[in-house]
């Protein structure tokens, strides 16, 4: 099975549409959406409509911290810009959208993989995988050889070395990485809707279970249109600038 992995859509309709179109051209068989469907950008309802339709056709959909925040609470641990976007998004949601979000799990199993938004170690704590020690805790929390997560907004692939310690490298977009069965693998997918590595192109990945490979992709999209929508909605200017600069 060829599974498209998308994380951190963040209400960016242009980026989501571009990634899904690219994935269809690659001939994927299914989709996993790893949380943070909402927040930051200006198309929450349109993005949720697309995600709900994918879920109706068998896609795995998880909740992220921004999705949970959109259901209520003070968001005191979020930045000012993130909070403003959350409060704005709450006002856009109706009962059907809230019901959909409330029913999303924090983790899921899919074949040989564990899926989560943040680290699967205490997934409701929304811990970032930021180095070897946090990657080890993520591996230790799972029984599967593969772990796929989002939350960090850039792409990185961890693997277990001969002594079991996690090491990491930056996969080359478009180049399949063979996943040796002698190692365990943890992919931070990167963000569809708000990349933060200095490139504006959206991120997603495909796991090919039959070939035993993982391929990350960068997909150009109309980030100027998405930024205009952010400004038109009255959301913080910083959020529009992040789309344009990719950081």
C-alpha positions, 0 to 999 in steps of 0.5 A: 500500500502507498500511504500519503502522510500529511501533517500540520495542514493548519487551514491552508486550503491551497497547500492541502489541495496541491499536496493531495493533487500531487499524491494522486499523481503518485498513485497513492492508495490511502491517506493519513492526516497526522493532526493540526488540521486547523489553526494559523490560516484562513480556510478551516471549514473548506479544509475540514470538508476535504478531510472529512470526505477523506475520512469517509473513504477510509483515511486515518485522521488524528487530532493535533494540539491546535485542533483540540485547542479549537474546541475550547480552553485558554491556550495559555501555552501557545504564542500570541499569534497561535492564540489569535488564530485559534480564537478566530477559528473557533468562531468559524466552527459549527456543531458538525465541525466541532463534533468531527474534531471531538471524535478524532483520536490522538494516535492510531496504528496502521500496518507496521506504523504508529501514527501520532501528531506529536510524540507518541510518548504521552501524546496528550502532552504534545511533546516535540521530537527535537533530538536523540533523547526525545526520539528514543522516548518516542521509539520506546513508547511504540511496539511498531518498527515505524513511527510517523508524526508531525508537530515539528514543521520540518522534515527529519528522519530518525533511525536506530543505529547498531547500538539502538541509539537514534540518529537522524538525517534530512531526506532528499525530496523525491528520493525514496529511502529504503527502510531496512527491517534491521532498523526502526524508523521515525519520520517527522513528516513536515508541514503541509500548511506552514513549513518553517525551514526557509522554503515556502513549498508544502511538505508531505511524504509517501510510505510505500509498504510494498517497496519498503520505502519512504519518500518525502516531497516538497510541493509548490503552491500558491502561498501568495493567495493563502497569505492574502486570505490570512490578511483579509481575515484580520489574522496576525500579519506574522502568519501571512509572512510565515507563509511567504518566507517559509519560516 
